Structures are given as C-alpha cells and as structure tokens.
C-alpha cells in the first residue's frame, strides 16, 4: 500500500474520531423527539472540505454512526451513516465545482454547507417518516435539525477560516 493511501486512511480515522467526539461530547436532547442537537456536523463539513471525496464522506458517516450506536440510538445508525456520508460527499462535490469558477471561496463554503445541511434535515425526515415508520410525526424533528444545521454551518465556516489562516488545507494537500 502506498504512503498516500495510508495517509488518507489515517486522516479518515482521525476525522471519524473528531466527528464522534463533536457529536457525543456536546449534545442537547431535543424536546418532542427522541433525538439530540450536537455540533458534529461542523466536523462533517470540515471532513468534506479538508479530506474530500469518499474518504471525507467515510469519516463523516463512520464517526456519526458510531456516535449514534454508542448513545444507544441503534435504529438511527444506518440512516445516520448514509445521511452523513451523502452530506460530506455532496459538500465536497459542490465546493470543488464552485472552486473551479470565479466564485469567492467563502461563498463556496457557505453554498456547499447549506446544501449538505439541507440533506441532513430532509434526510432525517425521510428516514424517520418512512424507514422508522413515524409518518408525518417525523416533521417534529425538522426544527431541531434545522437549528443544528445552522449552528454547525456557522461553526464549520468559522473553523475552516481559522484553519485556512493557519495554512492547514495546504499542509493536508500532500496527504490527500
């Protein structure tokens, strides 16, 4: 196995751990649902923007699903893995496409993050309403998921700005 592949695997594991910690450590139960608000999506976005592609998406999916599993939200594990994987993959694809245009990089982060967070909000609604069988009652989770989405988008954008100032994306380029 070449060193670039090993580096990608190590970064994937690192970001999966960061997603897990951000999801598990700081979380608030939501009223009227069985879920909780957390800041893990901010790291999901960072994994998309810093690692990118399938590796960033795997970090997002694995870390988030592990948080649900260990918090005993077992019925959410498959949905969480798929939703967070798609969030990161789509954020990466949109950000990469927008970077190729003359659009401001900050706008690219915001637009890709907004689309990713919309995937989360509506992904959980679809998962809860169909797979878990909650029907329209699943709409009760939309407000708390939207609050989490907005909060994590702001945190993620601030964090990527700080990391760019420290030249972290440039340092990671040789590994991803």
Secondary structure, DSSP 8 states (H G I E B T S, - for coil): --HHHHHHHHHHHHHHHHHHHHHHTSEEE-TTSS-EEESHHHHHHHHHHHT-HHHHHHHHHHHHHHHHHHTT-GGGHHHHHHHHHHHHHHHHHHHHHHHTTT--HHHHHHHHHHHHHHHHHHHHHHIIIIIS--GGGGGGGHHHHHHHHHHHHHHHHHHHHHHHHTTHHHHHHTT-
